[in-house]
Amino acid sequence: MAAGGHILPIISKNFCSSSQVVLRVRKRPHVVTGGGFVVTDWSQKVIFRIDGCGVLGRKDELLVSDGNGNALLLIRRKVSVKL
């Protein structure tokens, strides 16, 4: 949490809606450079993509991008440190 106990949003207002929106999540084929997931709206417009599931993707990392391919969030698997 942020200073003073306030929660900071990690999702921009650009991705929020005042009404309910139906989204579809599809798994893309697991190929060498692809794989992952794609999130579309009712008109098949890509809203989000999740990459990093392909054979050549970086191990233990997922990249969430918007429909234009701009990176929004990098998710890494927590690594345990042995002393």
C-alpha positions as CSV (number, residue, x, y, z in Angstrom):
1,M,0.0,0.0,0.0
2,A,1.0,3.6,-0.5
3,A,1.9,6.0,2.3
4,G,-1.0,6.9,4.6
5,G,-2.8,3.6,3.9
6,H,-4.2,4.7,0.5
7,I,-4.4,2.0,-2.2
8,L,-2.9,3.1,-5.5
9,P,-4.7,1.8,-8.7
10,I,-2.7,-0.2,-11.1
11,I,-5.3,-0.1,-13.9
12,S,-5.8,3.1,-15.8
13,K,-9.2,4.7,-16.1
14,N,-8.9,4.0,-19.8
15,F,-9.6,0.4,-19.1
16,C,-12.6,1.0,-16.7
17,S,-16.2,1.1,-17.7
18,S,-19.2,2.5,-15.8
19,S,-21.3,-0.3,-17.2
20,Q,-20.9,-4.1,-17.5
21,V,-18.8,-5.3,-20.4
22,V,-18.7,-8.8,-21.7
23,L,-15.1,-9.9,-22.7
24,R,-14.0,-13.1,-24.3
25,V,-10.7,-14.8,-23.3
26,R,-9.2,-17.1,-26.0
27,K,-6.1,-19.3,-25.7
28,R,-3.9,-18.8,-28.7
29,P,-2.2,-21.9,-30.3
30,H,1.1,-22.9,-28.5
31,V,3.6,-22.2,-31.2
32,V,7.3,-21.2,-31.1
33,T,6.9,-17.4,-30.9
34,G,3.2,-17.2,-29.9
35,G,0.9,-18.8,-27.6
36,G,-0.7,-17.0,-24.7
37,F,-4.1,-15.5,-24.5
38,V,-6.1,-12.7,-26.2
39,V,-9.0,-10.8,-24.6
40,T,-11.6,-9.4,-27.1
41,D,-14.9,-7.5,-26.8
42,W,-18.1,-8.4,-28.5
43,S,-16.9,-7.0,-31.9
44,Q,-13.7,-9.0,-31.8
45,K,-11.6,-5.9,-31.0
46,V,-8.5,-6.9,-29.1
47,I,-8.5,-5.3,-25.6
48,F,-5.6,-7.2,-24.0
49,R,-3.0,-9.7,-25.0
50,I,-1.0,-12.0,-22.6
51,D,2.3,-13.1,-24.1
52,G,5.2,-15.2,-22.8
53,C,3.7,-18.6,-23.1
54,G,5.5,-19.7,-26.3
55,V,8.6,-21.8,-26.5
56,L,10.9,-18.8,-27.1
57,G,9.2,-16.7,-24.4
58,R,11.2,-15.8,-21.3
59,K,10.8,-18.4,-18.7
60,D,8.6,-17.4,-15.8
61,E,7.5,-14.1,-17.3
62,L,4.2,-12.9,-18.8
63,L,3.6,-9.6,-20.5
64,V,0.2,-8.0,-20.6
65,S,-0.3,-5.6,-23.4
66,D,-3.2,-3.4,-24.6
67,G,-4.9,-3.8,-28.0
68,N,-2.2,-1.6,-29.6
69,G,0.7,-3.7,-28.3
70,N,1.7,-1.3,-25.6
71,A,3.1,-3.1,-22.6
72,L,1.0,-2.6,-19.5
73,L,2.2,-5.1,-17.0
74,L,5.1,-7.5,-16.6
75,I,4.5,-10.5,-14.4
76,R,7.4,-12.5,-13.1
77,R,7.4,-15.7,-11.0
78,K,8.7,-15.2,-7.5
79,V,12.2,-16.7,-7.2
80,S,13.2,-18.1,-3.9
81,V,16.7,-17.1,-2.7
82,K,18.6,-19.8,-0.8
83,L,21.3,-18.5,1.5
